Amino acid sequence: MLKARKLQLERHFEPVFAPVDLDVAGGELWLLTGPNGAGKTTLIRLLAGLLRPTSGTVSRAPGPVAFLGHQLGLKDDLTVAENLAFHQALTGAEAPVESAIAAVGLEGARNQAARTLSAGQRKRCALARLLLAPAPLWLLDEPYANLDAEGVALVDRLLAEQLDRGGACVMSTHGALRPPELPWRELAIEAPS
């Protein structure tokens, strides 16, 4: 689904991280780990095609890719339901908005403007987009951030469902925030030598 070969990005003529090789197949979950500033977000953005590498290559299988970054892409003046309906119209997704709202536990906030949501509710709204337009490959940057224990369990469940249907995921995470019951592979992001 995704291959990276000798992937690298430079900032101010210095590499952000050591060259990365990655092979992601269907049914696999890859965790990008490393300290703050190691380049996890940069690597996710490179894999998504949002940044151009200084060297190396990225190739993805044909089909949609779902990207969820630190900036959640919610329109503050739209409600939860309106944000999801907008995403649905933009992507041509056919999954029902109400089902996605229920799946992420936002029924009580469906008519709230996004600007009034807590950080955890905003993350849940963004996660609901993964349910509207299923993609074989997910690229998630710190999906557990701002979530309570129930929200963390929600992410674990969504990941399990993605892997069960043969999808794959590459996600960045810190330390102990790892799906406990899912098989995963780790790529530790290292400083260049």
C-alpha positions as CSV (number, residue, x, y, z in Angstrom):
1,M,0.0,0.0,0.0
2,L,2.9,2.3,0.8
3,K,6.6,2.2,0.1
4,A,9.3,4.8,1.1
5,R,12.9,4.4,0.0
6,K,15.7,6.5,1.5
7,L,13.2,9.2,2.2
8,Q,14.6,12.3,3.7
9,L,13.8,16.0,4.1
10,E,16.3,18.8,4.8
11,R,15.6,22.1,6.6
12,H,18.3,24.8,6.4
13,F,20.5,22.3,4.5
14,E,20.3,19.8,7.5
15,P,18.4,16.5,7.3
16,V,15.4,16.4,9.7
17,F,15.8,12.6,10.3
18,A,18.0,9.7,9.1
19,P,16.8,8.2,5.7
20,V,13.6,6.2,6.1
21,D,12.8,2.9,4.3
22,L,9.2,1.7,4.9
23,D,7.0,-1.0,3.4
24,V,3.4,-1.0,4.5
25,A,1.0,-3.8,3.5
26,G,-2.7,-4.3,3.9
27,G,-3.6,-5.2,7.4
28,E,-0.6,-3.6,9.0
29,L,-0.3,-0.9,11.6
30,W,3.0,1.0,11.7
31,L,3.8,3.3,14.7
32,L,6.2,6.2,14.2
33,T,7.9,6.9,17.5
34,G,10.5,9.3,18.7
35,P,11.0,12.3,20.9
36,N,9.3,15.7,20.3
37,G,11.0,17.3,17.3
38,A,12.3,14.0,15.9
39,G,10.4,14.5,12.6
40,K,7.3,12.2,13.1
41,T,4.9,14.9,11.8
42,T,7.2,15.8,9.0
43,L,7.5,12.1,7.9
44,I,3.7,11.7,8.0
45,R,3.3,14.8,5.8
46,L,5.9,13.4,3.4
47,L,4.0,10.1,3.2
48,A,0.8,12.0,2.5
49,G,2.4,14.0,-0.3
50,L,1.9,17.3,1.5
51,L,5.7,17.9,1.6
52,R,8.2,17.1,-1.2
53,P,11.2,15.1,-0.1
54,T,14.7,16.4,-0.5
55,S,15.7,12.8,-1.5
56,G,14.2,9.4,-1.8
57,T,10.8,8.3,-3.0
58,V,7.3,7.5,-1.8
59,S,4.9,5.4,-3.7
60,R,1.3,4.6,-2.7
61,A,-1.1,2.1,-4.1
62,P,-4.0,3.6,-6.2
63,G,-7.0,4.7,-4.2
64,P,-7.8,7.3,-1.5
65,V,-5.6,8.1,1.4
66,A,-7.0,9.5,4.7
67,F,-4.8,12.0,6.4
68,L,-5.5,13.3,9.9
69,G,-3.0,15.9,11.1
70,H,-2.6,18.2,14.1
71,Q,-4.8,20.8,12.2
72,L,-8.1,19.0,12.1
73,G,-9.6,20.8,9.2
74,L,-12.9,21.7,10.9
75,K,-14.8,24.8,9.9
76,D,-15.5,26.6,13.2
77,D,-18.8,28.1,12.1
78,L,-20.3,24.8,11.0
79,T,-21.9,22.3,13.4
80,V,-20.6,18.8,13.8
81,A,-23.2,17.5,11.4
82,E,-22.5,20.3,8.9
83,N,-18.8,19.7,9.0
84,L,-19.3,16.0,8.3
85,A,-21.9,16.7,5.6
86,F,-19.4,19.1,4.0
87,H,-16.7,16.4,4.0
88,Q,-19.2,13.9,2.6
89,A,-20.1,16.3,-0.3
90,L,-16.4,17.0,-0.9
91,T,-15.3,13.4,-1.1
92,G,-18.5,11.9,-2.6
93,A,-18.8,9.6,0.4
94,E,-22.0,7.7,0.8
95,A,-21.8,6.6,4.5
96,P,-24.6,8.3,6.6
97,V,-23.4,11.3,8.6
98,E,-25.7,10.3,11.5
99,S,-24.0,6.9,11.8
100,A,-20.5,8.5,11.9
101,I,-21.7,10.9,14.6
102,A,-23.1,8.1,16.7
103,A,-19.9,5.9,16.2
104,V,-17.7,8.6,17.7
105,G,-20.1,9.5,20.5
106,L,-21.1,13.0,19.4
107,E,-24.8,12.6,19.3
108,G,-25.3,15.3,22.0
109,A,-23.0,17.7,20.2
110,R,-24.3,17.2,16.6
111,N,-25.8,20.7,16.4
112,Q,-22.9,22.5,18.2
113,A,-20.6,24.8,16.2
114,A,-17.1,23.3,16.0
115,R,-15.7,26.4,17.7
116,T,-17.6,25.5,20.9
117,L,-16.4,21.9,21.1
118,S,-13.7,20.8,23.5
119,A,-10.4,19.6,22.0
120,G,-11.4,16.0,22.5
121,Q,-14.8,16.6,20.8
122,R,-13.0,18.3,17.9
123,K,-10.7,15.2,17.5
124,R,-13.8,12.9,17.6
125,C,-15.4,15.0,14.8
126,A,-12.3,14.7,12.7
127,L,-12.1,10.9,13.4
128,A,-15.7,10.6,12.2
129,R,-14.5,11.6,8.7
130,L,-12.5,8.3,8.6
131,L,-15.9,6.6,8.7
132,L,-17.6,8.6,6.1
133,A,-15.1,8.0,3.3
134,P,-13.3,4.7,4.0
135,A,-9.7,4.7,2.6
136,P,-7.4,1.7,2.4
137,L,-4.6,3.8,3.9
138,W,-4.7,6.0,6.9
139,L,-2.0,8.4,7.8
140,L,-2.7,9.7,11.4
141,D,-0.6,12.2,13.3
142,E,-1.0,11.7,17.0
143,P,-4.6,10.4,16.8
144,Y,-4.7,9.9,20.6
145,A,-3.9,13.6,21.4
146,N,-6.6,15.4,23.5
147,L,-8.7,12.2,24.0
148,D,-9.9,10.8,27.3
149,A,-9.8,7.1,28.0
150,E,-13.0,6.5,26.1
151,G,-11.7,8.4,23.1
152,V,-8.4,6.4,23.2
153,A,-10.6,3.2,23.1
154,L,-12.5,4.7,20.2
155,V,-9.2,5.1,18.2
156,D,-8.2,1.6,19.1
157,R,-11.5,0.3,17.8
158,L,-11.3,2.3,14.6
159,L,-7.8,1.0,14.0
160,A,-8.9,-2.6,14.6
161,E,-11.8,-2.2,12.1
162,Q,-9.4,-0.7,9.5
163,L,-7.0,-3.6,9.8
164,D,-9.8,-6.2,9.8
165,R,-11.1,-4.9,6.4
166,G,-7.5,-5.2,5.0
167,G,-6.7,-1.5,5.3
168,A,-3.4,-0.2,6.7
169,C,-2.4,2.7,8.9
170,V,0.8,4.6,9.6
171,M,0.5,6.8,12.7
172,S,2.8,8.8,15.0
173,T,2.5,8.3,18.7
174,H,4.3,9.0,21.9
175,G,5.6,6.4,24.4
176,A,2.9,4.4,26.1
177,L,0.1,5.5,23.6
178,R,0.0,2.4,21.6
179,P,-3.0,0.2,20.8
180,P,-2.6,-2.6,23.4
181,E,-4.5,-5.4,21.6
182,L,-3.4,-4.8,18.0
183,P,-0.3,-6.1,16.3
184,W,1.9,-3.2,15.3
185,R,5.3,-2.6,13.9
186,E,7.4,0.3,15.0
187,L,9.7,2.7,13.1
188,A,11.7,4.8,15.6
189,I,12.5,8.1,14.0
190,E,16.2,8.8,14.5
191,A,18.4,11.9,14.2
192,P,20.7,11.8,11.2
193,S,24.2,10.5,11.9
